Amino acid sequence: MGQILGTIFGLIAAFAIVFAALTFGAVMPEDLISSVVVQDFLTRNDLELKFAIVGTVLYPPLLGENLGFGASGSTVLMFLAWGTAGLIAGLLSRDWIPAVFAAVFSVIAGALLIWLLIFVINTGDFGAIFGSESFLLLEYAIQGCIFPVIAAVVGAVLGGGITRRRA
């Protein structure tokens, strides 16, 4: 039960951290997130497009480069968000092994959700989900999981180590 809760809350935490940082991005330092990404986020009115930009920050670099908006490279904010998400997943999982699995599953589940969101934004035809453009977006999202998984696993090991049962 803790692993499932860790997965869900870790995913929510990562998206919430990036969404909040981009919302208040005008006061954030340039080293945390580029002002170009912040302006791109703040000028969009649709919530779907804002979440797509959050996805490009969380799963760099190919997603943002090929979409033409959002982040086109890894940012400090991505590492902070996934490290914190992994820490939350580890705290709720209460041991190292379930914490690592919860962190990895939250990163992969988020990539799948971002893939579906970007697919729905770009294409009105749901029959094209098995098309080459859709699978190319999926490939970009999955390739963008490499650095987030590393950050989330480091946080998960810390969180799982803190809350594990001791003999």
Secondary structure by P-SEA (a helix, b strand, c coil): caaaaaaaaaaaaaaaaaaaaaaaccccccccccaaaaaaaaacccaaaaaaaaaaaacccaaaaaaccccccccaaaaaaaaaaaaaaaaaacccaaaaaaaaaaaaaaaaaaaaaaaaaacccccccccaaaaaaaaaaaaaaaaaaaaaaaaaaaaaaaccccc
